[in-house]
Amino acid sequence: MVKLLFVLGSIEGDKNVFMAEAIEEARVAGEAGDVPIGAVVVKDGEIVGRGANRTERDCDPTMHAEIAAIRAAAARLGTPRLVGCEMYVTVEPCAMCAGACVLARLDAVIAGTDSPKSGAAGSVKNILESEDLNHRLKYEVGLMRDECARLMSGFFAKLRDARR
């Protein structure tokens, strides 16, 4: 279904479809008690990897949505180099995840909202476009920004309320 939409729809409309899939992954994470961040990896108009934050569920500080999506895409495609792939993620990647995107050789990362405290795609650091690394990728932020930001603010508001 997603691939059909890609072929028939406009480019911007397709981006919205893929970000909506990442948002659904973020909802899954939030409902399970993890920070609601989701990601999908897309190649040739088809989702080849999905991920939702699982740090709390797995008791694993490295199990971010981006890492899970990269692992799933690499396994499905049978290669650690995701050339020709783009990642749609609800929040700007942290340093670990930005580094993983570089190492995976993704072509681009499209984020829903920025992360002013830990973002490593321009907010705090810019690992994705660093001249010091052997691979750089395209980055854009703001696709479905309001919906992505609402997921985060709603999650943390519930946490604050629960602590009172």
Residue, then its C-alpha position, 0 to 999 in steps of 0.5 A: m500500500v505504501k509503495l502504491l502511494f509512492v508511485l501515484g502520489s506527489i513527492e511531498g504527499d509520499k513524505n507525509v505517508f512515511m512520516a505518518e508511519a514513523i509517528e505510528e511507531a512513536r505511538v507504539a513506543g509511548e504506549a509501552g512507556d518509552v519516549p515516543i520516537g519512531a522511525v522508518v527506513v525507505k528504499d525505492g518507495e517501500i518501507v524496508g525497516r521500522g523502529a520504535n524506542r525500546t530503551e525502557r522495555d529492553c533495558d538497553p540504552t542503545m535501543h533507539a528507534e533509529i537503531a532499530a529501523i537501521r537494524a531491520a532495514a539492513a537485515r531485510l536488504g542483506t547489507p550493512r550499507l543502506v545506500g539509496c535509503e532515507m530515514y523518516v524519524t519523528v525527532e532529530p537524531c541524537a549523537m549515537c543515532a546520527g552516527a549510526c545513520v552516517l555509518a549505515r550510509l543513508d542518503a537522507v534523514i527527514a525529521g519531524t521536529d528538532s531536539p534542542k537539548s540533544g539533537a546531533a543533526g544541527s541543534v547541538k551538533n551536526i554529525l550528519e553533515s560533518e566534514d570530519l567524517n567519510h560520509r555526509l547525508k542530506y537532512e531536513v526537519g519540520l515534516m509534520r512538526d506539530e504532530c511529532a512535537r505534540l507526541m513528545s510534549g504529551f508524553f512528558a506532561k503525563l510523566r510530570d503529572a504522574r510524579r505529582 
